[in-house]
Amino acid sequence: MKKFIKRALLFVVVIASLYGVGRLIDVTYGSYIFVERQPYMVMQTPNSITIKWQTPKAEIGALAYGFSQNNLNHVLLEESSSDKHSITIPKLQECTKYFYSITSLSMNIDNEGRSFSTLCKSTDFQRLWVIGDSGDRGAGQTQVYNKMLDYIHNDFSQLNMWLLLGDNAYGSGTQKQFNKALFEPYKELVKRFVPWAVTGNHDARRWAFYDIWDFPTKGESGGVPSGNKYFYSIDNANLHIVMLDSENPSLDKDSDMANWLRKDLQANTKPWTIVVFHTPPYTDGGHKSDDDFNSGGRMGNMRENFVPIFDKFGVDLVLNGHSHGYERSKLMINHLGKSDTFNAKKYLVQDNDSCYTKPLKAIQNSGTIYLVCGSSSKLDSATLKHPAMPFAYQKMGSVILEVTPTTLTSKFLTINGEIEDEFIIKKDNSTCQKEK
């Protein structure tokens, strides 16, 4: 009997070991397998940008750029031959549009319409496109994208930034899936805009996400240097955008990410602050923030440990994905518990539906709006009854943000081209009209 038990245990250990080895091989293969990739941009700063691409054969990368598409009079060459290319363009002018092209001997590169703009210190107007859980390629993803193009009249000059809220490549964030779900369907956006993305739980199943992007961890794009690829910030004109990874690092209240966030928000002088991460503090969609075991407890951790930081520094808007629907709060503070503890009189700063006012300079407990948009390529069945998130729709879509120095407007643009939800935050000393 003892021999049988020992053999059974040995068999279990062998099977577990083989599974572990196989799993490691599979994860590593998906994370680092070489794929051809058309040029895309990372590390956008006021004075530089980095272009990356991957060719089937090793060669010297060549990049030309200039102020006109017909006069790309500056040329940069890589120093050595490679199939993975990265060229940083330095000494650019702030808030300026450039055109560029890439030359390759082994791959046909689509250079039609390639351009980029450097980050701005100030501007009168910005428009951002926000998508969440967009990594399921299909008709829904395409239609959501096309409705955004209709909204800007197919004029990319009407768009300034592109934010992605995680789960950018289903089902497990492999290199091939990123090509299929991001770089190919959004190829015209990729030609012109940096895909500022946070990682989602599906992306975190492989390591490709952090292989594909480079991150401004030294404060190159604004904010306090983080020294950590999991969190950093971007200053662009009127916006201070904080990008957090809610999947990989510690989410404790005294974690490296939390401590950096306090320093970064304390130093911020921009009129608008937006924080982006994947797992929402409040949701009653396909995921339930009330469930301590859902998503490894990360939704509760973000609510309990990071919401107090948002409140202390007057964060204006928090953007999340994860639940495949749309949910949005009113201007609220200090709600750290589950949905059954929510009391509008206690936690709402302003109990309005679509118009809110805040001081121009961020102050403690001035209120934050929480918005979940995880329906840019798929939908969940959901109850959508979280009391802190009264504006909730089981519809696919994306979010358009329109920002001036004193106003921030958000529009939920559905897959049918309708504006299902819209609100404005005003910092111009004007009042909101009385809502019916």
Order of alpha helices (4+ residues) and beta strands (2+ residues): alpha-beta-beta-beta-beta-beta-beta-beta-beta-alpha-beta-alpha-alpha-beta-alpha-beta-beta-alpha-beta-alpha-beta-beta-beta-alpha-beta-beta-beta-beta-beta-beta-beta
